[in-house]
């Protein structure tokens, strides 16, 4: 079972994530490559729209973890790469639609470029699936 760690010795998260996440290490680890706003047909969702792109990225994360036998609830950590850190609040608003407590640990950084100039966000993740 995933557990969200919160301590008064650290500042309360200013977004939709945990300070830390613990999980018993028995199970299957799933390392999800950086997901972008590319749809299954190869087109890019929401060019110029970080909300639409974030939603597509989260749907892609969901599809990847589902293919491994899990769900978004099994994701313990996400690494978020954005072209504009000023989109922080809008990105977290979308994350609230997809990630429920206990929340994954998270890092978000602004980068100058992603693989395609149309991408505004990319998220990689680590999930731990319970033993069947």
Contact map, one row per residue, 1 for C-alpha under 8 A:
111000000000000000000011000000000000000000000000000000000000000000000000000000000000000000000000000000000000000000000000000000000100
111100000000000000001111000000000000000000000000000000000000000000000000010100000000000000000000000001000000000000000000000000000000
111110000000000000001110000000000000000000000000000000000000000000000000000000000000000000000000000001000000000000000000000000000000
011111000000000001111100000000000000000000000000000000000000000000000000000000000000000000000000000011110000000000000000000000000000
001111100000000001111100000000000000000000000000000000000000000000000000000000000000000000000000000000000000000000000000000000000000
000111110101000001110000000000000000000000000000000000000000000000000000000000000000000000000000000000000000000000000000000000000000
000011111100000000100000000000000000000000000000000000000000000000000000000000000000000000000000000000000000000000000000000000000000
000001111111000000000000000000000000000000000000000000000000000000000000000000000000000000000000000000000000000000000000000000000000
000000111110000000000000000000000000000000000000000000000000000000000000000000000000000000000000000000000000000000000000000000000000
000001111111000000100000000000000000000000000000000000000000000000000000000000000000000000000000000000000000000000000000000000000000
000000011111100000000000000000000000000000000000000000000000000000000000000000000000000000000000000000000000000000000000000000000000
000001010111110000100000000000000000000000000000000000000000000000000000000000000000000000000000000000000000000000000000000000000000
000000000011111111100000000000000000000000000000000000000000000000000000000000000000000000000000000000000000000000000000000000000000
000000000001111100000000000000000000000000000000000000000000000000000000000000000000000000000000000000000000000000000000000000000000
000000000000111110000000000000000000000000000000000000000000000000000000000000000000000110010000000000000000000000000000000000000000
000000000000111111000000000000000000000000000000000000000000000000000000000000000000000000011011000000100000000000000000000000000000
000000000000101111100000000000000000000000000000000000000000000000000000000000000000000000000000000000111100000000000000000000000000
000111000000100111111000000000000000000000000000000000000000000000000000000000000000000000000000000001111100000000000000000000000000
000111100101100011111000000000000000000000000000000000000000000000000000000000000000000000000000000000001100000000000000000000000000
000111000000000001111100000000000000000000000000000000000000000000000000000000000000000000000000000000011000000000000000000000000000
011110000000000001111110000000000000000000000000000000000000000000000000000110000000000000000000000001111000000000000000000000000000
011110000000000000011111000000000000000000000000000000000000000000000000000100000000000000000000000000000000000000000000000000000000
111000000000000000001111100000000000000000000000000000000000000000000000000000000000000000000000000000000000000000000000000000010000
110000000000000000000111110000000000000000000000000000000000000000000000000000000000000000000000000000000000000000000000000000000000
000000000000000000000011111000000000000000000000000000000000000000000000000000000000000000000000000000000000000000000000000000010000
000000000000000000000001111100000000000000000000000000000000000000000000000000000000000000000000000000000000000000000000000000000110
000000000000000000000000111110000000000000000000000000000000000000000000000000000000000000000000000000000000000000000000000000011110
000000000000000000000000011111000000000000000000000000000000000000000000000000000000000000000000000000000000000000000000000000011110
000000000000000000000000001111100000000000000000000000000000000000000000000000000000000000000000000000000000000000000000000001111000
000000000000000000000000000111110000000000000000000000000000000010010000000000000000000000000000000000000000000000000000000001111000
000000000000000000000000000011111000000000000000000000000000000000000000000000000000000000000000000000000000000000000000000111100000
000000000000000000000000000001111110000000000000000000000000100110000000000000000000000000000000000000000000000000000000000111100000
000000000000000000000000000000111110000000000000000000000000000000000000000000000000000000000000000000000000000000000000001110000000
000000000000000000000000000000011111000000000000000000000000000000000000000000000000000000000000000000000000000000000000011110000000
000000000000000000000000000000011111110000000000000000001001100000000000000000000000000000000000000000000000000000000000011100000000
000000000000000000000000000000000111110000000000000010011001000000000000000000000000000000000000000000000000000000000010111000000000
000000000000000000000000000000000011111000011100000011111001000000000000000000000000000000000000000000000000000000000010110000000000
000000000000000000000000000000000011111111111000000000011000000000000000000000000000000000000000000000000000000000000000000000000000
000000000000000000000000000000000000111111111000000000010001000000000000000000000000000000000000000000000000000000000000000000000000
000000000000000000000000000000000000011111100000000000000000000000000000000000000000000000000000000000000000000000000000000000000000
000000000000000000000000000000000000011111100000000000000000000000000000000000000000000000000000000000000000000000000000000000000000
000000000000000000000000000000000000011111110000000000000000000000000000000000000000000000000000000000000000000000000000000000000000
000000000000000000000000000000000000011111111000000000000000000000000000000000000000000000000000000000000000000000000000000000000000
000000000000000000000000000000000000111001111110000000000000000000000000000000000000000000000000000000000000000000000100000000000000
000000000000000000000000000000000000111000111110000110010000000000000000000000000000000000000000000000000000000000000000000000000000
000000000000000000000000000000000000100000011111111110000000000000000000000000000000000000000000000000000000000000000000000000000000
000000000000000000000000000000000000000000011111110010000000000000000000000000000000000000000000000000000000000000000110000000000000
000000000000000000000000000000000000000000000111110000000000000000000000000000000000000000000000000000000000000000000101000000000000
000000000000000000000000000000000000000000000111111110000000000000000000000000000000000000000000000000000000000000000001000000000000
000000000000000000000000000000000000000000000111111111000000000000000000000000000000001001100000000000000000000000000001100000000000
000000000000000000000000000000000000000000000100111111100000000000000000000000000000000001100100000000000000000000000000000000000000
000000000000000000000000000000000000000000001100111111110000000000000000000000000000000000000000000000000000000000000000000000000000
000000000000000000000000000000000001100000001110111111111000000000000000000000000000000000000000000000000000000000000011100000000000
000000000000000000000000000000000000100000000000011111111100000000000000000000000000000000100110000000000000000000000000100000000000
000000000000000000000000000000000000100000000000001111111110000000000000000000000000000000000110000000000000000000000000000000000000
000000000000000000000000000000000001111000001000000111111111000000000000000000000000000000000000000000000000000000000000000000000000
000000000000000000000000000000000011110000000000000011111111100000000000000000000000000000000000000000000000000000000000111000000000
000000000000000000000000000000000000000000000000000001111111110000000000000000000000000000000010010000000000000000000000000000000000
000000000000000000000000000000000000000000000000000000111111111000000000000000000000000000000000000000000000000000000000000000000000
000000000000000000000000000000000011101000000000000000011111111100000000000000000000000000000000000000000000000000000000000000000000
000000000000000000000000000000010010000000000000000000001111111110000001000000000000000000000000000000000000000000000000000110000000
000000000000000000000000000000000000000000000000000000000111111111000011000000000000000000000000000000000000000000000000000000000000
000000000000000000000000000000000000000000000000000000000011111111100000000000000000000000000000000000000000000000000000000000000000
000000000000000000000000000000010000000000000000000000000001111111110000000000000000000000000000000000000000000000000000000000000000
000000000000000000000000000001010000000000000000000000000000111111111111000000000000000000000000000000000000000000000000000000100000
000000000000000000000000000000000000000000000000000000000000011111111111000000000000000000000000000000000000000000000000000000000000
000000000000000000000000000000000000000000000000000000000000001111111100000000000000000000000000000000000000000000000000000000000000
000000000000000000000000000001000000000000000000000000000000000111111100000000000000000000000000000000000000000000000000000000000000
000000000000000000000000000000000000000000000000000000000000000011111110000000000000000000000000000000000000000000000000000000001000
000000000000000000000000000000000000000000000000000000000000000011111111110000000000000000000000000000000000000000000000000000001000
000000000000000000000000000000000000000000000000000000000000010011001111111000000000000000000000000000000000000000000000000000000000
000000000000000000000000000000000000000000000000000000000000110011000111111000000000000000000000011000000000000000000000000000000000
000000000000000000000000000000000000000000000000000000000000000000000111111100000000000000000000001101000000000000000000000000000000
010000000000000000000000000000000000000000000000000000000000000000000111111100000000000000000000000000000000000000000000000000111000
000000000000000000000000000000000000000000000000000000000000000000000011111111000000000000000000000000010000000000000000000011110000
010000000000000000001100000000000000000000000000000000000000000000000000111111000000000000000000000000111000000000000000000011110000
000000000000000000001000000000000000000000000000000000000000000000000000001111100000000000000000000000011100000000000000000011100000
000000000000000000000000000000000000000000000000000000000000000000000000001111110000000000000000000000011110000000000000001111000000
000000000000000000000000000000000000000000000000000000000000000000000000000011111000000000000000000000000111000000000000001110000000
000000000000000000000000000000000000000000000000000000000000000000000000000001111100000000000000000000000111100000000000111100000000
000000000000000000000000000000000000000000000000000000000000000000000000000000111110000000000000000000000001111000000000111000000000
000000000000000000000000000000000000000000000000000000000000000000000000000000011111100000000000000000000001111000000001110000000000
000000000000000000000000000000000000000000000000000000000000000000000000000000001111100000000000000000000000011111000011100000000000
000000000000000000000000000000000000000000000000000000000000000000000000000000000111111000000000000000000000011000000001000000000000
000000000000000000000000000000000000000000000000000000000000000000000000000000000111111100000000000000000000110000000000000000000000
000000000000000000000000000000000000000000000000000000000000000000000000000000000001111110000000000000000000000000000000000000000000
000000000000000000000000000000000000000000000000010000000000000000000000000000000001111111100000000000000000000000000000000000000000
000000000000001000000000000000000000000000000000000000000000000000000000000000000000111111110000000000000000000000000000000000000000
000000000000001000000000000000000000000000000000000000000000000000000000000000000000011111111000000000000000000000000000000000000000
000000000000000000000000000000000000000000000000011000000000000000000000000000000000001111111100000000000000000000000000000000000000
000000000000000000000000000000000000000000000000011001000000000000000000000000000000001111111110000000000000000000000000000000000000
000000000000001100000000000000000000000000000000000000000000000000000000000000000000000111111111000000000000000000000000000000000000
000000000000000100000000000000000000000000000000000000000000000000000000000000000000000011111111100000000000000000000000000000000000
000000000000000000000000000000000000000000000000001001100000000000000000000000000000000001111111110000000000000000000000000000000000
000000000000000100000000000000000000000000000000000001100100000000000000000000000000000000111111111000000000000000000000000000000000
000000000000000100000000000000000000000000000000000000000000000000000000000000000000000000011111111100000000000000000000000000000000
000000000000000000000000000000000000000000000000000000000000000000000000000000000000000000001111111100000000000000000000000000000000
000000000000000000000000000000000000000000000000000000000100000000000001000000000000000000000111111100000000000000000000000000000000
000000000000000000000000000000000000000000000000000000000000000000000001100000000000000000000011111110110000000000000000000000000000
000000000000000000000000000000000000000000000000000000000000000000000000100000000000000000000001111111100000000000000000000000000000
000100000000000000000000000000000000000000000000000000000000000000000000000000000000000000000000001111100000000000000000000000000000
011100000000000001001000000000000000000000000000000000000000000000000000100000000000000000000000000111110000000000000000000000000000
000100000000000111001000000000000000000000000000000000000000000000000000000100000000000000000000001111111000000000000000000000000000
000100000000000011011000000000000000000000000000000000000000000000000000001111000000000000000000001001111100000000000000000000000000
000000000000000011111000000000000000000000000000000000000000000000000000000111000000000000000000000000111110000000000000000000000000
000000000000000011100000000000000000000000000000000000000000000000000000000011110000000000000000000000011111000000000000000000000000
000000000000000000000000000000000000000000000000000000000000000000000000000001110000000000000000000000001111100000000000000000000000
000000000000000000000000000000000000000000000000000000000000000000000000000000111100000000000000000000000111110000000000000000000000
000000000000000000000000000000000000000000000000000000000000000000000000000000011100100000000000000000000011111000000000000000000000
000000000000000000000000000000000000000000000000000000000000000000000000000000001111100000000000000000000001111100000000000000000000
000000000000000000000000000000000000000000000000000000000000000000000000000000001111000000000000000000000000111111000000000000000000
000000000000000000000000000000000000000000000000000000000000000000000000000000000010000000000000000000000000011111000000000000000000
000000000000000000000000000000000000000000000000000000000000000000000000000000000010000000000000000000000000001111111000000000000000
000000000000000000000000000000000000000000000000000000000000000000000000000000000010000000000000000000000000001111111011110000000000
000000000000000000000000000000000000000000000000000000000000000000000000000000000000000000000000000000000000000011111010000000000000
000000000000000000000000000000000000000000000000000000000000000000000000000000000000000000000000000000000000000011111110000000000000
000000000000000000000000000000000000000000000000000000000000000000000000000000000000000000000000000000000000000011111111000000000000
000000000000000000000000000000000000000000010011000000000000000000000000000000000000000000000000000000000000000000011111000000000000
000000000000000000000000000000000001100000000010000010000000000000000000000000000010000000000000000000000000000001111111110000000000
000000000000000000000000000000000000000000000001110010000000000000000000000000000111000000000000000000000000000001001111110000000000
000000000000000000000000000000000001100000000000010011001000000000000000000000011110000000000000000000000000000001000011111000000000
000000000000000000000000000000000111100000000000000000001000000000000000000000011100000000000000000000000000000001000011111100000000
000000000000000000000000000000001111000000000000000000001000000000000000000001111000000000000000000000000000000000000000111110000000
000000000000000000000000000000111110000000000000000000000000100000000000000001110000000000000000000000000000000000000000011111000000
000000000000000000000000000000111100000000000000000000000000100000000000001111100000000000000000000000000000000000000000001111100000
000000000000000000000000000011110000000000000000000000000000000000000000001111000000000000000000000000000000000000000000000111110000
000000000000000000000000000011110000000000000000000000000000000010000000011110000000000000000000000000000000000000000000000011111000
000000000000000000000010101111000000000000000000000000000000000000000000011100000000000000000000000000000000000000000000000001111100
000000000000000000000000001111000000000000000000000000000000000000001100010000000000000000000000000000000000000000000000000000111110
100000000000000000000000011100000000000000000000000000000000000000000000000000000000000000000000000000000000000000000000000000011111
000000000000000000000000011100000000000000000000000000000000000000000000000000000000000000000000000000000000000000000000000000001111
000000000000000000000000000000000000000000000000000000000000000000000000000000000000000000000000000000000000000000000000000000000111
